[in-house]
């Protein structure tokens, strides 16, 4: 079968290629550039714990060595600390690193992966679909025709794939603008991020009263100053004045020594593609959506797109297409991003002084601070990972279903589990292999060798039920899970979202839930393997 064609070699495209390779699906990544991203210290991203874990699985390296995990978060208004959060050493904290570092790590991993081919200097200029596949043509020094089973546009804001498929991209332009500087300086907070609203040294000029400081490796920081609406020019002189003024305000009143590494202006747009699927063509990342106001992170959502789509494409590639499964990508991911955009747009008027919201909902400094903190830390309506509560893949109510602390469709908690070979691993380590995960909650198993309990109690019956499922599945055992009673069974999707929790071993319920998760019964004439590939 033909490989999946991925247009765009940024973090989302490379993540998708590696995620497919992890599930034994070949891909061709069309890169219009020369194969190397220019280092830009001021172009950075904040990753939530689960997306950081996704990249670590695929890149095969600990990202903490290349970025900074925040030790805390501090919010200030004028000279007062409004709130402060300290992350425990073992607590999952946001990770901040340069985007070109992410791209470099993913590109290196792709170069070592035989199932991934990167075609540099290959600019897409046409797409043709047929019932059996898709053909893409590229121009440039290596211009040629490429044949694929599916094509995914991960080619950014000005997506050629989106334009060729005539997909509308409505939304709002320049929702926020920020002047950005990356610099090396000694600031009072060790690896702690800061949001400072209405600083007392604020002067006149094309800057609004909000600045964030986020730590980077080797004593570097990224500083963002919110700009007022409009198109006021930010000259180098103005930016340097603001750097000196801000650094002086945070220290003893005199500007400390600093080394300016990079500057820029970051403009946030809010847009959402009307369609994310057109036959065998899909959109992901900035090609499908733009967001980023109030501290939210667009790349974080793009990585979730790749995680969601990869296992569905892999299932179709290996076992034949389930249209309901492929359609669910747009239904699930577009709904989550649309909800985040709505929440941000509703909060913007009150937070940015435009009236609107504050005339409807009484606002306070602490209330506004809480919303901004949610966006920056990946919590609440503005920042928390989306749950696929209304997914078409969700099974109907099952007789043996029970509630746990993780709602249906939400990402599961990363607990320690025992794998089939007897090793202890994190639950997240077993994600992204294309298999469903069946997790038995069995207190006490962690202190005994697996051979003593693998053939006892409910294990044989559960193992037989897992083998009979209509999609490859892996059986794991955990000593505990938040809110789950002993001997309950969790069914988890390959991208880490909870399908259901059942009381005890219920083969019929488990089968029904698994069948719904992969889009219903297999199409006639298509064979589906059992067991883990």
C-alpha positions as CSV (number, residue, x, y, z in Angstrom):
1,X,0.0,0.0,0.0
2,X,1.2,3.5,-0.8
3,X,2.7,5.7,2.0
4,X,0.9,8.6,3.6
5,X,2.0,12.0,2.0
6,X,2.6,14.7,4.6
7,X,3.0,18.2,3.3
8,X,5.1,20.3,5.6
9,X,8.2,19.4,7.7
10,X,7.5,21.5,10.8
11,X,6.9,20.0,14.2
12,X,3.3,18.9,13.4
13,X,4.3,17.2,10.1
14,X,7.3,15.5,11.6
15,X,5.3,14.4,14.6
16,X,2.7,12.8,12.4
17,X,5.3,11.0,10.3
18,X,7.0,9.6,13.4
19,X,3.7,8.6,15.0
20,X,2.7,6.7,11.8
21,X,6.1,5.0,11.7
22,X,5.6,3.9,15.4
23,X,2.5,2.1,14.0
24,X,4.4,0.6,11.0
25,X,2.9,3.0,8.4
26,X,5.4,4.6,5.9
27,X,5.2,8.3,5.0
28,X,6.8,10.8,2.7
29,X,7.2,14.3,4.1
30,X,7.3,17.1,1.5
31,X,9.5,19.9,2.7
32,X,9.6,23.0,0.5
33,X,12.8,24.2,2.3
34,X,16.4,22.9,2.3
35,X,15.9,20.6,5.3
36,X,17.1,22.9,8.1
37,X,15.2,25.4,10.2
38,X,16.9,28.7,11.0
39,X,17.5,29.1,14.7
40,X,15.3,31.8,16.2
41,X,15.7,32.0,20.0
42,X,12.6,34.3,20.3
43,X,10.4,31.7,18.6
44,X,9.6,29.4,21.4
45,X,6.7,27.1,22.5
46,X,5.3,26.0,25.8
47,X,4.3,22.3,25.9
48,X,1.9,20.7,28.3
49,X,3.0,17.5,30.1
50,X,1.2,15.1,27.8
51,X,2.3,16.7,24.5
52,X,5.9,16.9,25.9
53,X,5.6,13.2,26.6
54,X,4.3,12.6,23.1
55,X,7.4,14.3,21.6
56,X,9.7,12.4,23.9
57,X,8.3,9.1,22.9
58,X,8.7,9.9,19.2
59,X,12.1,11.7,19.4
60,X,13.6,9.2,21.8
61,X,15.1,11.9,24.1
62,X,14.2,13.7,27.2
63,X,13.1,17.2,26.3
64,X,14.0,18.5,29.7
65,X,17.6,18.6,28.6
66,X,16.7,21.0,25.8
67,X,14.3,23.3,27.6
68,X,13.2,24.5,31.0
69,X,10.4,22.9,33.1
70,X,9.0,25.8,35.1
71,X,9.5,25.6,38.9
72,X,6.6,28.0,39.4
73,X,4.4,30.7,38.1
74,X,4.0,34.2,39.5
75,X,1.3,36.8,38.6
76,X,1.8,40.4,39.6
77,X,-0.2,43.6,39.2
78,X,1.7,46.8,39.7
79,X,4.0,46.0,42.6
80,X,1.8,43.3,44.2
81,X,2.0,39.5,43.8
82,X,-1.6,38.5,42.9
83,X,-0.9,34.7,42.9
84,X,2.0,32.3,43.0
85,X,2.1,28.6,42.1
86,X,5.1,26.4,43.0
87,X,5.5,23.1,41.2
88,X,6.7,20.2,43.2
89,X,9.8,18.4,41.9
90,X,7.8,15.4,40.8
91,X,4.8,17.5,39.5
92,X,4.1,17.8,35.8
93,X,5.0,21.4,34.9
94,X,4.9,23.2,31.5
95,X,8.1,22.9,29.4
96,X,9.5,25.9,27.5
97,X,11.9,25.5,24.7
98,X,12.8,26.9,21.3
99,X,10.8,25.7,18.3
100,X,13.8,25.1,16.1
101,X,15.1,22.7,18.8
102,X,11.9,20.7,18.6
103,X,12.2,20.6,14.8
104,X,15.8,19.5,15.0
105,X,15.1,16.7,17.4
106,X,12.2,15.4,15.4
107,X,14.1,15.7,12.1
108,X,17.0,13.7,13.5
109,X,14.6,11.0,14.7
110,X,13.0,10.9,11.3
111,X,16.4,10.6,9.6
112,X,16.9,7.4,11.6
113,X,13.5,6.0,10.8
114,X,13.4,3.8,7.6
115,X,9.6,4.3,7.3
116,X,10.0,8.1,7.0
117,X,11.3,9.8,3.8
118,X,11.8,13.5,3.8
119,X,11.9,15.2,0.4
120,X,13.5,18.6,0.6
121,X,13.1,21.4,-1.9
122,X,9.7,20.0,-2.8
123,X,6.9,22.6,-3.1
124,X,3.4,21.2,-3.6
125,X,1.5,22.6,-6.6
126,X,-1.3,20.1,-7.3
127,X,-3.4,17.3,-5.7
128,X,-5.5,14.7,-7.5
129,X,-7.7,12.2,-5.6
130,X,-8.9,8.8,-6.8
131,X,-11.0,6.1,-5.0
132,X,-7.8,4.2,-4.3
133,X,-5.4,7.0,-3.4
134,X,-4.1,10.4,-4.0
135,X,-1.4,11.9,-6.3
136,X,0.6,15.0,-5.4
137,X,2.9,16.9,-7.7
138,X,5.8,19.0,-6.5
139,X,7.9,21.6,-8.4
140,X,11.5,22.7,-7.8
141,X,14.8,20.9,-8.3
142,X,13.2,17.6,-7.2
143,X,9.8,18.2,-8.8
144,X,8.0,14.9,-9.4
145,X,4.7,13.1,-8.8
146,X,4.1,11.3,-5.5
147,X,1.6,8.6,-5.0
148,X,0.0,8.1,-1.6
149,X,-2.8,6.4,0.3
150,X,-3.7,9.6,2.1
151,X,-2.4,13.2,2.2
152,X,-2.2,15.5,5.2
153,X,-1.6,19.2,5.0
154,X,0.7,20.3,7.9
155,X,1.9,23.3,5.9
156,X,1.0,26.1,8.2
157,X,-0.9,29.3,8.1
158,X,-0.8,29.8,4.3
159,X,-1.5,26.1,3.6
160,X,-1.2,25.2,-0.1
161,X,-3.2,22.0,0.7
162,X,-6.1,24.0,2.1
163,X,-6.1,26.4,-0.9
164,X,-5.9,23.6,-3.4
165,X,-8.9,21.9,-1.7
166,X,-10.8,25.2,-1.7
167,X,-11.4,25.1,2.0
168,X,-12.4,28.4,3.7
169,X,-10.4,29.6,6.6
170,X,-12.6,32.3,8.4
171,X,-11.8,34.0,11.6
172,X,-10.3,37.1,13.2
173,X,-7.1,38.9,12.2
174,X,-4.6,40.3,14.7
175,X,-6.5,39.4,17.9
176,X,-3.3,40.2,19.8
177,X,0.2,41.5,19.0
178,X,3.3,41.1,21.2
179,X,6.7,42.6,20.9
180,X,9.1,39.7,21.7
181,X,12.7,39.6,22.8
182,X,15.0,36.7,23.7
183,X,17.9,37.7,26.0
184,X,20.3,36.4,28.5
185,X,20.1,38.1,31.9
186,X,20.1,37.4,35.6
187,X,16.5,37.9,36.8
188,X,15.2,37.4,40.3
189,X,13.2,34.2,39.6
190,X,15.0,30.9,39.1
191,X,13.3,29.0,36.3
192,X,9.9,30.6,37.3
193,X,7.6,32.2,34.7
194,X,6.1,35.6,35.4
195,X,3.1,37.5,34.2
196,X,3.2,41.2,35.2
197,X,0.2,43.3,34.5
198,X,0.2,47.1,34.8
199,X,3.8,47.4,35.9
200,X,4.4,50.7,37.8
201,X,7.2,51.8,35.4
202,X,4.9,51.7,32.4
203,X,5.7,54.6,30.0
204,X,3.9,56.0,27.0
205,X,4.4,54.5,23.6
206,X,3.2,51.5,21.5
207,X,3.2,49.1,24.4
208,X,0.3,48.0,26.6
209,X,0.5,47.2,30.3
210,X,1.4,43.5,30.3
211,X,4.7,41.7,30.1
212,X,5.5,38.0,30.5
213,X,8.9,36.5,31.2
214,X,9.5,32.8,30.5
215,X,12.8,31.0,31.3
216,X,14.9,29.2,28.7
217,X,18.1,27.2,29.1
218,X,21.5,28.7,29.9
219,X,20.1,31.7,31.7
220,X,18.1,33.0,28.7
221,X,14.5,34.4,28.9
222,X,11.8,35.2,26.4
223,X,10.0,38.4,27.2
224,X,6.6,39.4,25.6
225,X,5.1,42.8,25.8
226,X,1.4,43.1,24.9
227,X,0.9,45.7,22.2
228,X,-2.3,47.8,22.0
229,X,-4.7,47.3,19.0
230,X,-3.5,48.9,15.8
231,X,-0.4,48.7,13.6
232,X,1.9,51.0,15.5
233,X,5.5,50.4,14.4
234,X,7.8,48.8,16.9
235,X,11.2,50.1,16.1
236,X,14.5,48.6,17.5
237,X,15.0,51.7,19.5
238,X,11.6,51.5,21.2
239,X,12.1,47.8,22.0
240,X,15.6,48.3,23.5
241,X,14.2,51.1,25.7
242,X,11.4,48.8,26.9
243,X,13.9,46.0,27.6
244,X,16.1,48.3,29.7
245,X,13.1,49.8,31.5
246,X,11.6,46.4,32.3
247,X,14.8,44.8,33.5
248,X,15.5,47.8,35.7
249,X,11.9,47.6,37.1
250,X,12.4,44.0,38.1
251,X,15.8,44.5,39.8
252,X,17.1,47.4,41.9
253,X,16.1,50.2,39.6
254,X,19.2,50.0,37.3
255,X,19.4,48.0,34.2
256,X,21.5,44.8,34.7
257,X,23.8,43.5,32.1
258,X,22.1,41.5,29.4
259,X,22.8,39.9,26.1
260,X,20.1,40.4,23.4
261,X,19.7,37.2,21.3
262,X,16.7,37.8,19.1
263,X,13.7,40.1,18.7
264,X,10.4,40.0,16.8
265,X,6.7,40.9,16.7
266,X,4.3,38.0,17.3
267,X,0.8,38.5,15.9
268,X,-2.0,36.2,17.0
269,X,-4.8,35.3,14.6
270,X,-7.9,33.3,15.4
271,X,-9.1,31.2,12.5
272,X,-10.7,27.8,12.0
273,X,-10.9,25.8,8.7
274,X,-14.5,24.9,7.7
275,X,-13.4,21.4,6.8
276,X,-10.5,19.3,8.1
277,X,-11.2,16.4,5.8
278,X,-11.8,16.2,2.0
279,X,-11.9,12.6,0.9
280,X,-8.3,11.3,1.4
281,X,-7.0,14.8,2.2
282,X,-6.7,16.1,5.8
283,X,-5.6,19.3,7.5
284,X,-3.7,19.5,10.8
285,X,-1.9,22.2,12.9
286,X,-1.9,25.8,11.6
287,X,-3.3,24.7,8.3
288,X,-6.5,23.8,10.2
289,X,-6.6,26.4,13.0
290,X,-4.9,29.4,14.4
291,X,-5.1,30.4,18.1
292,X,-2.8,31.7,20.8
293,X,-4.3,34.7,22.6
294,X,-4.3,34.9,26.4
295,X,-1.4,32.5,26.7
296,X,-2.9,29.5,24.8
297,X,-0.5,27.5,22.6
298,X,-1.3,26.8,19.0
299,X,1.5,24.2,18.5
300,X,0.2,22.2,21.5
301,X,-3.1,21.8,19.7
302,X,-1.4,20.9,16.5
303,X,0.5,18.1,18.2
304,X,-2.8,16.8,19.5
305,X,-4.1,16.8,15.9
306,X,-1.2,14.6,14.9
307,X,-1.8,12.2,17.8
308,X,-5.5,11.9,17.1
309,X,-5.1,11.4,13.3
310,X,-2.1,9.1,13.3
311,X,-3.8,6.1,14.9
312,X,-6.9,6.5,12.7
313,X,-4.9,6.6,9.5
314,X,-2.8,3.7,10.8
315,X,-6.0,1.6,11.4
316,X,-7.3,2.5,7.9
317,X,-3.9,1.7,6.3
318,X,-3.5,-1.7,8.0
319,X,-7.1,-2.9,8.1
320,X,-9.0,-1.0,5.4
321,X,-10.9,2.3,5.7
322,X,-13.6,2.8,8.2
323,X,-15.2,6.1,7.1
324,X,-16.7,6.7,10.5
325,X,-13.3,6.4,12.1
326,X,-11.6,8.8,9.6
327,X,-14.5,11.3,9.9
328,X,-14.2,11.4,13.6
329,X,-10.9,13.2,13.3
330,X,-12.6,16.4,12.1
331,X,-15.5,15.9,14.5
332,X,-13.4,15.5,17.6
333,X,-10.5,17.9,17.0
334,X,-12.5,20.7,15.4
335,X,-15.0,20.7,18.2
336,X,-12.2,21.0,20.8
337,X,-10.4,23.8,19.1
338,X,-13.6,25.7,18.4
339,X,-14.5,25.5,22.1
340,X,-11.2,26.9,23.0
341,X,-11.5,29.7,20.5
342,X,-15.0,30.6,21.8
343,X,-13.8,30.6,25.4
344,X,-10.9,32.9,24.5
345,X,-13.0,35.2,22.5
346,X,-15.5,35.5,25.3
347,X,-12.8,36.4,27.8
348,X,-10.9,38.8,25.7
349,X,-13.2,41.9,26.0
350,X,-13.0,41.9,29.8
351,X,-9.3,41.0,30.1
352,X,-8.2,43.6,27.5
353,X,-10.4,46.4,28.7
354,X,-12.8,46.4,25.8
355,X,-16.0,46.5,27.9
356,X,-18.2,43.6,26.7
357,X,-17.7,40.9,29.3
358,X,-17.2,43.1,32.3
359,X,-20.7,44.5,31.8
360,X,-22.1,41.0,31.9
361,X,-20.0,39.2,34.4
362,X,-18.5,41.1,37.4
363,X,-14.8,40.9,37.0
364,X,-12.0,41.3,39.5
365,X,-8.2,41.5,39.2
366,X,-7.9,38.0,40.7
367,X,-10.6,36.7,38.4
368,X,-8.8,38.0,35.3
369,X,-5.5,36.7,36.7
370,X,-7.0,33.2,37.0
371,X,-8.1,33.2,33.4
372,X,-4.7,34.3,32.2
373,X,-3.0,31.7,34.4
374,X,-5.3,29.0,32.9
375,X,-4.2,30.0,29.4
376,X,-0.5,30.0,30.2
377,X,-0.5,26.8,32.4
378,X,-2.8,24.7,30.3
379,X,-5.8,24.6,32.7
380,X,-9.5,25.4,32.6
381,X,-11.5,26.4,29.6
382,X,-8.7,28.3,28.0
383,X,-5.9,25.8,28.3
384,X,-6.9,22.3,29.5
385,X,-6.6,19.4,27.0
386,X,-9.9,18.8,25.3
387,X,-12.2,15.9,26.1
388,X,-14.0,14.1,23.3
389,X,-17.3,13.8,25.2
390,X,-19.5,14.1,22.2
391,X,-17.3,11.9,20.0
392,X,-19.1,9.7,17.4
393,X,-16.7,6.9,18.5
394,X,-18.1,7.0,22.1
395,X,-20.0,3.8,22.9
396,X,-23.6,4.0,24.2
397,X,-24.2,3.6,27.9
398,X,-23.0,0.2,29.0
399,X,-24.6,-1.9,31.7
400,X,-21.3,-2.3,33.6
401,X,-20.0,1.2,33.2
402,X,-18.9,3.1,36.4
403,X,-17.6,6.6,36.9
404,X,-13.9,7.3,37.7
405,X,-12.1,10.6,38.2
406,X,-11.4,10.8,34.5
407,X,-14.5,11.7,32.5
408,X,-15.4,9.8,29.3
409,X,-13.3,11.1,26.4
410,X,-10.8,12.9,28.6
411,X,-7.0,12.1,28.7
412,X,-6.2,9.4,31.2
413,X,-4.0,10.0,34.2
414,X,-0.4,8.7,33.7
415,X,-0.1,5.9,36.3
416,X,2.5,3.2,36.6
417,X,1.4,-0.1,35.0
418,X,2.7,-3.6,34.5
419,X,3.2,-4.5,30.9
420,X,2.7,-8.0,29.4
421,X,6.4,-8.8,29.7
422,X,6.3,-8.0,33.4
423,X,8.1,-4.7,33.3
424,X,6.9,-1.6,35.1
425,X,6.3,1.4,32.8
426,X,4.2,4.5,32.7
427,X,0.8,4.3,31.0
428,X,1.8,7.1,28.6
429,X,4.8,4.9,27.4
430,X,2.3,2.4,25.9
431,X,0.4,5.0,23.9
432,X,0.7,5.6,20.2
433,X,1.3,2.0,19.1
434,X,-2.0,1.7,17.4
435,X,-3.4,-0.7,20.0
436,X,-6.2,-0.1,22.4
437,X,-5.1,-0.4,26.0
438,X,-7.1,-2.5,28.5
439,X,-6.1,-1.6,32.1
440,X,-7.1,-3.8,35.0
441,X,-7.0,-2.2,38.4
442,X,-5.5,-4.8,40.8
443,X,-4.2,-3.6,44.2
444,X,-1.2,-5.5,45.4
445,X,0.1,-6.7,42.0
446,X,3.0,-4.2,42.1
447,X,4.7,-6.0,45.0
448,X,4.5,-9.5,43.5
449,X,6.2,-10.9,40.4
450,X,3.9,-11.1,37.5
451,X,4.2,-14.9,37.2
452,X,2.4,-15.2,40.6
453,X,-0.8,-13.4,39.5
454,X,-1.0,-13.5,35.7
455,X,-2.9,-16.8,35.8
456,X,-4.9,-16.1,38.9
457,X,-8.3,-14.5,39.6
458,X,-9.9,-12.6,36.8
459,X,-6.8,-12.5,34.6
460,X,-7.3,-15.5,32.4
461,X,-10.9,-14.4,31.6
462,X,-9.8,-10.8,30.9
463,X,-6.9,-11.9,28.7
464,X,-9.3,-14.1,26.7
465,X,-11.7,-11.1,26.3
466,X,-8.8,-8.8,25.2
467,X,-7.7,-11.4,22.6
468,X,-11.2,-11.5,21.1
469,X,-11.6,-7.7,20.6
470,X,-12.2,-6.4,17.1
471,X,-8.9,-4.4,17.1
472,X,-5.4,-5.0,18.4
473,X,-5.2,-4.4,22.1
474,X,-2.7,-4.7,25.0
475,X,-3.5,-5.8,28.5
476,X,-1.9,-3.8,31.3
477,X,-2.3,-4.0,35.1
478,X,-2.2,-1.0,37.5
479,X,-2.3,-1.1,41.3
480,X,-4.5,2.0,41.4
481,X,-6.2,4.6,39.3
482,X,-7.9,7.8,40.6
483,X,-11.5,7.1,41.4
484,X,-11.4,3.5,40.1
485,X,-12.3,0.6,42.5
486,X,-10.4,-2.6,42.7
487,X,-11.0,-5.1,39.8
488,X,-12.4,-2.4,37.5
489,X,-11.3,-2.3,33.9
490,X,-10.4,0.8,31.8
491,X,-10.5,0.9,28.0
492,X,-8.1,3.5,26.6
493,X,-7.7,4.8,23.1
494,X,-4.3,4.7,21.4
495,X,-4.1,8.5,21.9
496,X,-4.7,8.2,25.6
497,X,-8.3,9.2,25.9
498,X,-10.6,7.2,28.1
499,X,-13.3,5.2,26.4
500,X,-15.0,3.7,29.4
501,X,-14.5,2.2,32.9
502,X,-16.2,-1.1,33.7
503,X,-16.9,-2.8,37.0
504,X,-15.2,-6.2,36.7
505,X,-14.6,-8.3,33.6
506,X,-17.4,-7.8,31.2
507,X,-16.4,-9.3,27.8
508,X,-19.6,-8.2,26.0
509,X,-19.4,-4.6,27.2
510,X,-15.7,-4.5,26.5
511,X,-16.2,-5.7,22.9
512,X,-19.0,-3.3,22.3
513,X,-16.9,-0.3,23.5
514,X,-13.9,-1.4,21.5
515,X,-16.0,-1.8,18.3
516,X,-17.5,1.7,18.7
517,X,-14.0,3.1,19.3
518,X,-12.7,2.0,15.9
519,X,-15.8,3.3,14.1
520,X,-18.1,0.3,14.2
521,X,-18.0,-3.2,12.7
522,X,-15.3,-3.9,10.1
523,X,-16.4,-3.4,6.5
524,X,-17.4,-6.5,4.6
525,X,-14.4,-8.4,3.2
526,X,-11.8,-6.6,5.5
527,X,-10.0,-8.9,8.0
528,X,-9.0,-7.5,11.3
529,X,-6.2,-9.0,13.3
530,X,-6.4,-9.6,17.0
531,X,-3.6,-9.0,19.4
532,X,-0.8,-6.4,19.5
533,X,1.3,-5.9,16.3
